[in-house]
Amino acid sequence: MMPAKCSQFSHDDHLDLEDPGVETRLEALKQRLAAENTTLSLRWLLLPIFIVVLYLSTTPSWIQFTHLPFRRYHPITLSNLAPGASSSRQGLTVMSFNILAEIWGGDPRSFGKPNCADCQGEGCKPCDGRGTASGYSKPVRDRRLVKTILSNEFRPDIIMLQEAQLDTVEYIAQNAGYENAHFPSNGLDLWREWVHEEVAPMQHNGNAILIKKDSALKKVYHETIPVSIRDGYLVPNAKETHRLAVNVPVVVVEFGGKRVAIVNVHLEYGCRLSPLSIGWDHPGYRRRIQMHKIHKRLKEMMISQGEDRCDEVVIGGDFNDVSEFGTDHGGLKDIMTSEMRYINHVDVHGLQHLDTCANISRYSARLDHIFSTKGMESSMAYVPDEHYEHIWGWPFFGGVSNNWDRPFGSGAVNIYQMIDKYGSDHLPVVVKLHLKK
């Protein structure tokens, strides 16, 4: 470094040792070198500070700085049941899975692009089985969804599907061996502006509850809870046939001598920051009033003496809960456990550090959960761990997570890897439930 520095000096900087003012000039030269070295040192010192500031300014999870940066987690898997749990007891295996309906955009890499000319989207060797030149075609993605459901890690008795469209639900039911227990369509004008009719025309869509055909479960009742919102308020006396209806399916099954209500939700998306919301009406508030209506109806069913009676409740789905300001803390899921007294079974098994959803901005979050009333317990919970191992997040290497329970700087989950492996931009969540003795 020093030769490069000296080469910047002019001829006047050379010293004549016979010059009586040499000591003065030598001292001035030393001060100049010291000043330049100080400037260089400050630049190197400020570089990591700049990187940290840039990182913190681009992630909503800045509060995660309080976590240890190299904390390691040990997820519970199917082969690692909770201590003391007995897998021989009669269990009810429930899955929640947002399957990314094609009408909402499907695989972003291939949506609206031509299918492979050789296989017309069915998947062949020239297109590497994808059905298109880049991402997955709908037929290929449907097959991947079935493969995920039937894999050894899952094989649920009951599936709660979100962002489901009719032809995909029919395909899954037929090819995976399930019965469509209840699938009320959302209003056909709901989110219509997202639909590209020329690519994927609007069709019956929403949340579906499927029951495995060879299970011992018996469906005894079903209903729909409309939770449509307009101008920050629940639509009074909303019907499930309303053009803007947001419908929550409920199916009651007989299990272990009890009536268990299965409830499948897909709630309002966003926080105050996206879309920008000022005042009392914001996405987090809308999720709460949706959930309060659902909770009120379920409490009525638990004291009913009619055909809608249930003894226990299982609520799963895509809660879209990122809290009021996108920090994943103090949101709806916390209200459900602290105030409504539900049990979050993924949390019980220590898997709250695993994100379940990602987008094309390399941002991921934990949106999918399975809760129950306290009369049920779980012997197993499983969420695939697809997180990057990189320390730095977006915009550097592994993306950024807003998950409060992840260590600072840990990587996100990647949307394209998730679609390639599971068929959707959400990861499946599964728990094995039992009635408490």
Phi, psi and omega in degrees: 000324185295318177302321179296323179294314183293332181292348180276349183279151177275175179300330182293344181281346180287144187258138173256112185295343178277347183291127180296340179264018185297323182295321179295315181292324179296319179295321178295320180294320178298319179296322180294315178297318180298319180296317181292321178294324177297318178299317179297317180297320179296322178299314179293327178291321183284338183300307179296328178296319178298319181296317180295316179298319178297318179297312182294330181282347182249004178234136177284356185259037183298334181294343180295352179302338180285349180274155176292132188289340183241026179298136180251144180242156181231090184299146174276130180245180180301329181271003182227075184288161179300145181306133177083355181284145179247115181283352181278344178292154176297125183233158176243108181268121186239134178241140168246132186208112172276118192255015170055075181306140180300328181294341178263010174125342177053215177286116183301337181286336187236351185299128179082000180260157184294146174288164176301131182293333183283325185240357181056039174092358183277343180098121180210179183295316180301328179259015178059032177076007185271336181090345176219179181284344184232275182272195182273138169285167180298314179302319180293319181293322176301318179294324179293323176299315179297317179300320178298311182299322184271000180291158185299333180289343188237267182049059185283159171283325181229135176243133171251109182259135172243162186049047181258140174244158194304312185294327178287320177299316178298320180295315179296314181300316183289319188267345177252353176084047181235157175255134177285102185280322178193128183213075178284134181283143166294165177301139185286356172260356180289126180058027184298331183292345178276345189274133173255095187302328183287343180257309181219094184299147178302141176210175176312126185207162177146222182252133181238144173244121180245143178241134180297132186296324184267014178276165179273003182290141178239121176284128183242347183193152171210155175203175179234135176252107177284132178232046180290143181236139175221126178054039176083004181234149171296137178291120182293141178053035181296141177255153181291347179268001180300145184295338178248023186296138167248110191251134179250114179281143176231129177233129177258127179239154173271126182214119178059032180083003179242161175258118185246124178271128176257124186236128186243117187242152168216099191265175182306141183258149169113182176214186182298334184274335182206106357287152183301122185231129178239135180101194187285334184269109177213164185304322178298321177295319180296321177299319181296317181288330173297313183291326179296322177294317179298314182297319179299316180294321180293324176296322177296319180293329183284345176248001182289153173249007182264196182291342180274005184298141171219153180262326180223165183227139170239121180243122178224170175141195178263101184276350179051032189266105175243018181068182188291324184242021174076019181262002177063027181221134178077023181265201186298318183298328176288323176296322182294326180275323185275322184257316182274349173068032172273160177256127175268106190287337174291322177294321180304324183263013171072029182253018184290351178276359184260121176286155183236359184212148178217160175230180186287351177274010181062040180238135179227162185207166176257103187245342190252132186217163170227119179247165170208167170288169190283357176280000179237150176227167184235142176258351182202144169219145182215129171227126179299138177265102182247021182286146170292156178264359183297147178286312183274142179260203182302139005265029186268276189244289194265014184078181182228141178251144175263011185289117181303331186267008176263151178291154181303132174081002181284157186285165178268184167264151187255127185301319185286324175294324178293316178296317180299322187269322187242343178097000185212167175273003172243151174266144175290147176237133182223142174224152174251118187253152177221152172282134177293143179280000000 
